[in-house]
Amino acid sequence: PIFGLVIGAAIASMTIVGAMLMTRAAGNRVGPLLLLSGTLLTVSSVAGAVALSAVAAPGPPPAGAAWANVLNQVLFIPPVVLLLICVPLIFPDGHLLSRRWRAIVWLVVAALAALTISGLLRPGPIGSAELESPIALDGSETFVGLLDAFANLTSPIGFGAAAAAVVIRFRRGRGVERQQLKWFLAVAAVCAIAFPIA
């Protein structure tokens, strides 16, 4: 129940704030990213609950349970990346610091694609329900390992760039923007403590 409350509160807050930003700050990309993150986490959580319920029921789980489990597995990471890398890169005005920062965005997109493909093709039990993906490829361990290694190598670059973007904006910021960044850093500090504990 505690996990459900925490996830539910996180999903509700990012979805509500994302929707408010989309209506009140049109053109700012932070709102759509928050709304997308909330939506993906909602679908991932529902799919995970469906898969776990099917596994807990007597008898063999139906074929749909494996697909729900894959959906849970594949849709969980993108919202985390959007929140921890993409939002900091564009906060608070919704734009990158300069065109050179687009390379980081493309690196994040490539890492997410690698994780998604590895999650779909990975043989053996995956996800919270520990069911095999219906489209897993036998003998793809090496390929999946390479995709995972690429994602693991690029993750620190993405997180580091996100942190650097916030620091640069804070040092350059004045007035309202600096106050927004102070609130952002306060929330980030809470997340930095709560995320590893969770």
NUMARKOL-677548 format. One record per residue: residue number from 1; x, y, z of N, C-alpha, C, O, CB in turn. Coordinates in steps of 0.05 Angstrom, whole numbers, plus 5000, padded with zeros to 4 digits. Glycine has a CB too. Layout:
<rs>
R|NUM|X|Y|Z|X|Y|Z|X|Y|Z|X|Y|Z|X|Y|Z
...
</rs>
This chain:
<rs>
R|1|5016|4975|5000|5000|5000|5000|5017|5025|5000|5010|5045|4987|4982|5000|5024
R|2|5039|5025|5015|5056|5049|5016|5068|5055|4988|5069|5078|4979|5079|5046|5036
R|3|5078|5033|4975|5089|5037|4948|5068|5048|4929|5073|5066|4913|5100|5010|4937
R|4|5043|5037|4931|5021|5047|4914|5015|5076|4919|5010|5091|4900|4997|5030|4918
R|5|5015|5084|4944|5010|5112|4951|5032|5131|4940|5026|5152|4930|5008|5116|4981
R|6|5057|5122|4943|5079|5139|4934|5078|5142|4903|5081|5164|4893|5106|5127|4942
R|7|5075|5119|4889|5073|5120|4860|5049|5136|4851|5051|5152|4832|5073|5092|4848
R|8|5026|5132|4865|5002|5146|4857|5005|5176|4861|4996|5192|4844|4979|5136|4874
R|9|5018|5184|4883|5022|5213|4888|5041|5225|4867|5036|5247|4858|5033|5217|4916
R|10|5062|5210|4860|5081|5219|4840|5067|5222|4813|5071|5243|4799|5105|5200|4838
R|11|5052|5202|4805|5038|5203|4780|5018|5226|4779|5017|5241|4760|5024|5176|4774
R|12|5002|5229|4801|4982|5250|4802|4995|5277|4800|4986|5295|4786|4965|5248|4827
R|13|5017|5281|4815|5030|5308|4816|5041|5315|4789|5037|5338|4780|5051|5309|4837
R|14|5055|5297|4776|5067|5304|4750|5046|5308|4728|5049|5324|4711|5088|5283|4741
R|15|5025|5292|4730|5003|5295|4710|4989|5321|4713|4983|5335|4694|4984|5271|4712
R|16|4982|5328|4738|4967|5353|4743|4984|5377|4737|4975|5396|4724|4958|5354|4773
R|17|5009|5377|4746|5027|5400|4740|5032|5402|4710|5033|5424|4699|5054|5397|4755
R|18|5036|5379|4697|5040|5380|4668|5016|5391|4653|5019|5407|4635|5045|5352|4658
R|19|4992|5383|4661|4968|5393|4648|4965|5423|4654|4957|5438|4636|4943|5378|4658
R|20|4970|5432|4678|4968|5461|4685|4988|5477|4668|4981|5498|4658|4973|5465|4715
R|21|5013|5467|4666|5033|5482|4650|5025|5483|4621|5030|5504|4608|5060|5468|4653
R|22|5013|5462|4611|5005|5462|4582|4983|5483|4577|4982|5495|4556|4995|5435|4574
R|23|4966|5487|4597|4944|5507|4593|4953|5535|4600|4944|5555|4588|4920|5500|4610
R|24|4972|5538|4619|4979|5565|4628|5006|5575|4616|5011|5599|4617|4981|5565|4658
R|25|5022|5557|4607|5048|5565|4595|5051|5551|4568|5069|5534|4564|5072|5558|4614
R|26|5033|5557|4549|5034|5544|4523|5061|5549|4510|5072|5571|4511|5011|5555|4505
R|27|5071|5528|4498|5097|5531|4485|5120|5522|4502|5142|5517|4492|5102|5559|4476
R|28|5116|5520|4528|5137|5510|4546|5136|5480|4546|5116|5467|4552|5134|5521|4575
R|29|5159|5467|4539|5160|5438|4535|5160|5423|4562|5157|5398|4562|5184|5431|4519
R|30|5164|5436|4584|5164|5422|4610|5137|5410|4615|5135|5387|4624|5171|5442|4633
R|31|5115|5424|4609|5088|5414|4614|5083|5388|4599|5074|5368|4611|5068|5434|4606
R|32|5087|5387|4572|5083|5362|4558|5100|5339|4568|5091|5316|4568|5088|5366|4528
R|33|5125|5344|4576|5143|5323|4586|5132|5311|4612|5132|5287|4616|5171|5333|4590
R|34|5122|5329|4630|5110|5319|4655|5085|5303|4650|5081|5282|4662|5105|5343|4674
R|35|5068|5313|4632|5043|5299|4626|5049|5272|4613|5036|5252|4620|5025|5317|4607
R|36|5068|5272|4595|5076|5246|4582|5087|5227|4603|5080|5203|4602|5096|5251|4560
R|37|5104|5237|4621|5115|5219|4642|5093|5207|4659|5093|5183|4665|5135|5235|4659
R|38|5074|5224|4668|5052|5214|4684|5035|5194|4669|5027|5174|4681|5035|5237|4692
R|39|5030|5198|4644|5014|5180|4628|5029|5153|4625|5016|5132|4628|5008|5192|4601
R|40|5055|5154|4618|5070|5129|4614|5072|5113|4640|5070|5089|4640|5098|5135|4604
R|41|5076|5127|4663|5077|5113|4688|5050|5101|4696|5049|5080|4708|5087|5132|4710
R|42|5029|5115|4689|5002|5104|4694|4998|5078|4679|4990|5057|4690|4980|5124|4687
R|43|5004|5078|4653|5001|5054|4636|5019|5032|4646|5011|5009|4647|5007|5061|4606
R|44|5044|5039|4653|5063|5019|4663|5053|5006|4689|5054|4982|4692|5090|5032|4667
R|45|5042|5023|4707|5033|5013|4733|5008|4995|4729|5007|4973|4742|5026|5036|4751
R|46|4990|5003|4712|4966|4987|4707|4974|4960|4694|4964|4939|4702|4945|5002|4689
R|47|4992|4961|4675|5001|4937|4661|5015|4918|4681|5011|4894|4680|5019|4943|4638
R|48|5031|4929|4699|5045|4913|4719|5025|4900|4738|5028|4877|4745|5064|4930|4735
R|49|5004|4915|4746|4984|4904|4764|4968|4881|4750|4962|4861|4763|4965|4926|4773
R|50|4962|4885|4725|4948|4864|4710|4965|4839|4708|4956|4817|4712|4941|4874|4681
R|51|4991|4842|4702|5009|4819|4700|5012|4805|4726|5011|4780|4727|5036|4828|4689
R|52|5016|4820|4748|5019|4808|4774|4994|4793|4783|4995|4772|4795|5027|4829|4795
R|53|4970|4805|4777|4945|4792|4784|4942|4766|4769|4932|4746|4780|4921|4811|4778
R|54|4949|4766|4743|4947|4742|4727|4965|4720|4737|4958|4696|4737|4953|4748|4698
R|55|4989|4727|4746|5008|4708|4756|4999|4697|4783|5002|4673|4789|5036|4720|4759
R|56|4987|4714|4800|4977|4705|4826|4953|4688|4825|4947|4672|4843|4971|4730|4843
R|57|4937|4690|4803|4913|4673|4800|4920|4644|4796|4942|4638|4785|4895|4684|4777
R|58|4903|4626|4805|4909|4597|4801|4909|4590|4771|4895|4602|4755|4888|4579|4815
R|59|4926|4571|4765|4928|4562|4737|4949|4578|4722|4959|4597|4732|4901|4564|4723
R|60|4955|4569|4697|4975|4584|4681|4964|4611|4673|4941|4614|4667|4983|4567|4656
R|61|4982|4631|4673|4973|4658|4665|4965|4659|4636|4978|4646|4619|4995|4679|4671
R|62|4945|4675|4629|4938|4678|4600|4960|4692|4585|4977|4705|4596|4911|4693|4598
R|63|4959|4690|4558|4979|4702|4541|4980|4732|4544|5002|4744|4542|4973|4695|4511
R|64|4957|4744|4550|4957|4773|4553|4974|4783|4576|4983|4806|4577|4929|4783|4556
R|65|4978|4765|4596|4993|4773|4620|5022|4778|4612|5035|4797|4623|4992|4750|4641
R|66|5033|4762|4593|5061|4767|4584|5063|4793|4570|5083|4807|4574|5070|4744|4566
R|67|5043|4801|4554|5044|4826|4540|5042|4849|4560|5055|4870|4557|5021|4828|4519
R|68|5024|4846|4580|5022|4867|4601|5048|4870|4616|5056|4892|4622|4999|4860|4620
R|69|5061|4848|4621|5087|4848|4635|5108|4863|4618|5124|4879|4629|5096|4820|4642
R|70|5108|4858|4592|5127|4872|4574|5121|4902|4574|5140|4918|4575|5125|4860|4545
R|71|5096|4909|4573|5088|4937|4573|5098|4950|4599|5108|4973|4598|5057|4940|4570
R|72|5094|4937|4621|5104|4947|4647|5134|4951|4646|5144|4972|4655|5096|4928|4669
R|73|5148|4932|4635|5177|4933|4634|5187|4956|4616|5205|4971|4623|5189|4907|4625
R|74|5175|4958|4592|5185|4976|4572|5177|5005|4578|5192|5024|4572|5174|4968|4545
R|75|5154|5009|4591|5144|5037|4595|5153|5049|4622|5146|5072|4628|5115|5037|4594
R|76|5167|5034|4639|5175|5045|4664|5199|5063|4663|5200|5084|4676|5181|5022|4684
R|77|5219|5057|4646|5244|5072|4645|5240|5100|4631|5251|5119|4641|5265|5056|4630
R|78|5226|5102|4608|5224|5128|4595|5215|5151|4612|5226|5173|4611|5206|5126|4571
R|79|5194|5148|4629|5186|5170|4646|5207|5179|4666|5210|5202|4672|5160|5164|4661
R|80|5222|5159|4676|5244|5165|4695|5265|5182|4680|5275|5201|4692|5256|5139|4706
R|81|5272|5174|4656|5292|5189|4641|5282|5217|4634|5296|5236|4636|5299|5174|4615
R|82|5256|5218|4626|5245|5245|4620|5246|5263|4644|5253|5287|4641|5215|5242|4610
R|83|5240|5253|4667|5240|5269|4692|5268|5276|4701|5272|5299|4710|5225|5255|4714
R|84|5286|5257|4700|5313|5262|4712|5333|5274|4692|5353|5284|4701|5323|5236|4722
R|85|5328|5272|4666|5347|5283|4647|5334|5304|4630|5345|5327|4629|5358|5261|4629
R|86|5312|5298|4617|5301|5317|4597|5289|5342|4610|5294|5364|4601|5279|5303|4581
R|87|5274|5339|4632|5263|5363|4645|5285|5381|4655|5284|5405|4650|5245|5354|4669
R|88|5306|5371|4669|5327|5389|4678|5342|5403|4655|5351|5426|4658|5347|5374|4694
R|89|5343|5390|4632|5357|5402|4609|5342|5427|4599|5355|5445|4588|5360|5382|4586
R|90|5316|5428|4602|5300|5451|4591|5286|5468|4612|5273|5487|4605|5280|5440|4572
R|91|5290|5461|4637|5276|5477|4658|5290|5504|4662|5315|5504|4662|5276|5461|4685
R|92|5276|5526|4666|5247|5530|4668|5234|5540|4643|5209|5540|4642|5242|5548|4691
R|93|5249|5548|4623|5236|5562|4600|5228|5543|4578|5215|5551|4558|5255|5582|4589
R|94|5234|5517|4580|5226|5498|4560|5244|5495|4536|5237|5482|4516|5199|5505|4551
R|95|5268|5508|4538|5287|5507|4515|5314|5498|4525|5321|5502|4548|5289|5535|4502
R|96|5329|5486|4507|5357|5478|4514|5374|5504|4516|5366|5525|4505|5369|5459|4492
R|97|5396|5501|4530|5414|5525|4533|5424|5535|4506|5427|5559|4502|5438|5517|4551
R|98|5430|5516|4488|5439|5524|4461|5435|5499|4443|5428|5478|4452|5469|5533|4460
R|99|5441|5503|4417|5437|5481|4398|5457|5458|4403|5451|5435|4397|5441|5490|4369
R|100|5479|5464|4415|5499|5443|4421|5488|5422|4440|5497|5399|4440|5525|5456|4432
R|101|5469|5430|4456|5458|5411|4476|5439|5390|4463|5431|5371|4476|5442|5426|4497
R|102|5433|5394|4437|5417|5374|4423|5431|5347|4422|5417|5326|4421|5410|5384|4395
R|103|5457|5347|4422|5472|5322|4421|5465|5305|4446|5463|5280|4444|5503|5327|4421
R|104|5461|5317|4469|5453|5303|4493|5425|5291|4489|5421|5268|4497|5454|5321|4518
R|105|5407|5306|4478|5380|5296|4473|5381|5271|4455|5367|5252|4461|5362|5318|4461
R|106|5396|5273|4434|5398|5250|4415|5411|5226|4429|5404|5203|4424|5414|5257|4390
R|107|5430|5231|4446|5443|5209|4461|5423|5196|4480|5422|5171|4482|5467|5220|4478
R|108|5406|5212|4493|5385|5201|4510|5365|5185|4494|5356|5164|4503|5371|5224|4526
R|109|5357|5195|4471|5338|5181|4454|5350|5154|4445|5336|5133|4446|5331|5198|4428
R|110|5375|5154|4438|5389|5129|4430|5390|5109|4453|5385|5085|4449|5417|5134|4419
R|111|5396|5119|4477|5397|5101|4501|5370|5090|4507|5367|5066|4514|5408|5117|4525
R|112|5349|5106|4505|5322|5096|4510|5314|5075|4489|5301|5055|4496|5302|5120|4510
R|113|5321|5080|4464|5315|5060|4443|5329|5034|4449|5317|5012|4446|5323|5071|4416
R|114|5354|5036|4458|5370|5012|4465|5356|4996|4488|5354|4972|4487|5399|5019|4472
R|115|5348|5011|4508|5335|4998|4531|5308|4985|4523|5301|4964|4533|5331|5018|4554
R|116|5293|4999|4506|5267|4989|4498|5271|4963|4482|5257|4943|4487|5252|5010|4481
R|117|5289|4963|4463|5294|4939|4446|5304|4916|4463|5296|4894|4460|5314|4946|4424
R|118|5323|4922|4482|5333|4900|4499|5311|4889|4517|5310|4865|4522|5357|4911|4516
R|119|5293|4907|4527|5271|4897|4543|5251|4879|4528|5240|4861|4539|5256|4921|4555
R|120|5248|4885|4502|5230|4869|4485|5242|4842|4478|5228|4822|4477|5222|4885|4460
R|121|5268|4842|4472|5280|4818|4461|5294|4801|4482|5301|4778|4476|5301|4826|4441
R|122|5297|4810|4506|5312|4796|4527|5299|4769|4533|5276|4767|4540|5313|4813|4553
R|123|5314|4747|4530|5304|4721|4537|5303|4717|4567|5319|4730|4582|5320|4699|4524
R|124|5286|4700|4577|5284|4695|4605|5263|4713|4619|5252|4730|4606|5311|4698|4619
R|125|5258|4708|4644|5238|4723|4659|5245|4753|4661|5268|4760|4667|5233|4712|4687
R|126|5226|4771|4656|5230|4799|4658|5207|4812|4673|5186|4799|4677|5233|4813|4630
R|127|5210|4836|4682|5188|4852|4694|5181|4843|4721|5192|4824|4732|5164|4851|4676
R|128|5161|4857|4733|5153|4851|4760|5140|4824|4763|5141|4811|4784|5135|4872|4770
R|129|5127|4814|4742|5113|4788|4742|5132|4765|4735|5124|4742|4736|5089|4788|4724
R|130|5156|4772|4726|5177|4752|4718|5166|4732|4698|5168|4708|4701|5187|4737|4743
R|131|5154|4743|4677|5145|4727|4654|5163|4732|4630|5175|4754|4628|5116|4733|4647
R|132|5166|4713|4613|5183|4716|4589|5168|4733|4569|5143|4730|4565|5191|4689|4577
R|133|5183|4750|4555|5171|4767|4534|5161|4749|4511|5176|4730|4503|5191|4788|4524
R|134|5137|4754|4501|5128|4738|4478|5144|4741|4453|5142|4725|4434|5099|4744|4473
R|135|5160|4762|4452|5177|4766|4428|5207|4764|4434|5223|4774|4419|5171|4794|4415
R|136|5213|4750|4457|5241|4746|4464|5254|4729|4443|5242|4711|4431|5243|4733|4492
R|137|5280|4735|4437|5295|4720|4418|5316|4702|4432|5333|4713|4445|5308|4739|4397
R|138|5314|4677|4428|5334|4659|4439|5361|4665|4425|5362|4669|4400|5326|4629|4435
R|139|5382|4665|4440|5408|4670|4429|5414|4699|4425|5435|4706|4413|5411|4656|4403
R|140|5397|4717|4436|5402|4746|4432|5416|4758|4456|5418|4783|4459|5376|4760|4428
R|141|5427|4742|4474|5439|4752|4499|5462|4771|4493|5464|4792|4506|5450|4729|4515
R|142|5478|4765|4473|5501|4783|4466|5491|4810|4456|5501|4831|4465|5519|4770|4445
R|143|5471|4809|4438|5460|4834|4427|5447|4850|4449|5451|4875|4451|5440|4828|4405
R|144|5431|4837|4466|5418|4851|4488|5439|4862|4508|5436|4884|4518|5399|4831|4503
R|145|5460|4847|4512|5482|4856|4530|5495|4881|4519|5502|4899|4534|5502|4834|4534
R|146|5499|4882|4492|5511|4906|4480|5493|4930|4483|5502|4952|4489|5517|4901|4450
R|147|5466|4926|4479|5447|4948|4482|5447|4958|4511|5447|4983|4516|5419|4939|4474
R|148|5447|4940|4530|5448|4948|4558|5474|4963|4565|5474|4982|4580|5445|4923|4576
R|149|5496|4953|4554|5522|4966|4559|5522|4994|4548|5532|5012|4561|5545|4949|4547
R|150|5511|4998|4524|5509|5025|4513|5493|5043|4530|5501|5066|4536|5497|5024|4484
R|151|5470|5033|4539|5452|5049|4557|5466|5056|4583|5464|5078|4593|5426|5035|4562
R|152|5481|5036|4594|5495|5041|4620|5518|5061|4617|5524|5076|4635|5505|5014|4631
R|153|5531|5060|4594|5553|5079|4589|5544|5107|4584|5557|5126|4592|5570|5069|4566
R|154|5521|5110|4571|5511|5137|4564|5495|5149|4587|5492|5174|4587|5495|5135|4539
R|155|5485|5133|4605|5468|5144|4627|5483|5166|4643|5472|5187|4648|5459|5122|4645
R|156|5508|5160|4652|5522|5181|4668|5526|5207|4652|5526|5229|4664|5549|5171|4677
R|157|5529|5205|4626|5532|5229|4609|5506|5245|4610|5507|5269|4613|5540|5221|4580
R|158|5484|5231|4607|5458|5245|4607|5452|5258|4634|5444|5281|4635|5436|5225|4601
R|159|5457|5243|4656|5452|5254|4683|5471|5277|4689|5463|5297|4700|5455|5232|4704
R|160|5496|5274|4681|5515|5295|4685|5508|5320|4670|5511|5343|4680|5543|5286|4677
R|161|5500|5317|4645|5492|5340|4628|5467|5354|4640|5466|5378|4640|5486|5331|4600
R|162|5448|5338|4651|5424|5350|4663|5432|5367|4687|5422|5389|4691|5404|5328|4671
R|163|5450|5356|4704|5459|5370|4727|5474|5396|4719|5470|5417|4731|5476|5352|4745
R|164|5491|5393|4699|5507|5416|4690|5488|5438|4679|5493|5462|4683|5527|5407|4668
R|165|5467|5430|4664|5448|5450|4653|5435|5466|4676|5432|5490|4673|5427|5436|4636
R|166|5427|5452|4697|5414|5466|4720|5434|5485|4733|5427|5508|4740|5403|5446|4740
R|167|5459|5476|4737|5479|5493|4750|5485|5518|4733|5486|5540|4743|5505|5477|4755
R|168|5488|5514|4706|5493|5537|4688|5470|5557|4689|5474|5581|4691|5498|5527|4659
R|169|5446|5546|4688|5422|5565|4689|5421|5579|4715|5414|5603|4716|5396|5549|4684
R|170|5427|5566|4737|5426|5579|4763|5447|5601|4765|5441|5622|4776|5431|5558|4786
R|171|5471|5596|4755|5492|5616|4756|5486|5640|4738|5492|5663|4745|5519|5605|4748
R|172|5472|5635|4715|5465|5657|4697|5439|5670|4705|5434|5693|4698|5463|5647|4669
R|173|5422|5656|4720|5394|5665|4725|5393|5689|4743|5410|5694|4759|5379|5642|4737
R|174|5372|5704|4739|5365|5727|4755|5336|5727|4761|5320|5717|4745|5374|5754|4740
R|175|5328|5740|4783|5300|5744|4789|5283|5719|4790|5290|5701|4805|5288|5762|4768
R|176|5262|5719|4775|5242|5697|4776|5255|5670|4768|5250|5650|4781|5218|5703|4758
R|177|5272|5671|4747|5284|5646|4738|5301|5634|4761|5300|5609|4764|5302|5651|4713
R|178|5316|5650|4775|5332|5639|4797|5314|5628|4819|5321|5607|4831|5350|5661|4809
R|179|5292|5641|4825|5274|5630|4845|5262|5603|4836|5258|5585|4852|5251|5650|4851
R|180|5255|5602|4810|5244|5576|4800|5265|5554|4803|5259|5531|4810|5236|5580|4770
R|181|5290|5561|4797|5311|5541|4799|5316|5533|4828|5324|5510|4833|5337|5552|4787
R|182|5313|5551|4847|5315|5544|4875|5294|5523|4883|5301|5504|4897|5313|5569|4893
R|183|5269|5527|4874|5248|5508|4880|5255|5481|4866|5251|5460|4878|5221|5519|4871
R|184|5264|5483|4842|5271|5459|4827|5293|5443|4842|5291|5419|4844|5280|5466|4798
R|185|5313|5457|4851|5335|5444|4865|5326|5432|4892|5336|5411|4900|5358|5464|4870
R|186|5307|5445|4905|5296|5435|4930|5282|5408|4925|5285|5389|4940|5277|5455|4943
R|187|5266|5407|4904|5252|5382|4897|5272|5361|4889|5269|5338|4896|5231|5387|4874
R|188|5292|5369|4873|5313|5350|4865|5328|5338|4888|5335|5315|4888|5333|5364|4846
R|189|5332|5355|4909|5346|5345|4933|5329|5324|4947|5339|5303|4956|5353|5368|4952
R|190|5303|5328|4949|5285|5309|4961|5285|5283|4945|5287|5261|4956|5256|5320|4963
R|191|5284|5285|4918|5284|5262|4901|5311|5247|4903|5312|5222|4903|5279|5270|4872
R|192|5333|5262|4905|5359|5249|4907|5362|5232|4932|5376|5212|4933|5381|5271|4906
R|193|5348|5240|4953|5348|5224|4978|5327|5202|4977|5333|5179|4985|5342|5243|5003
R|194|5303|5208|4967|5281|5188|4967|5285|5166|4946|5278|5143|4951|5255|5202|4962
R|195|5296|5173|4922|5298|5153|4901|5315|5129|4908|5307|5106|4905|5310|5167|4876
R|196|5340|5133|4919|5356|5110|4927|5342|5094|4950|5345|5069|4950|5384|5119|4936
R|197|5329|5107|4968|5315|5093|4990|5293|5076|4978|5289|5053|4986|5304|5112|5011
R|198|5278|5087|4959|5256|5072|4946|5267|5048|4931|5252|5033|4919|5239|5091|4927
</rs>
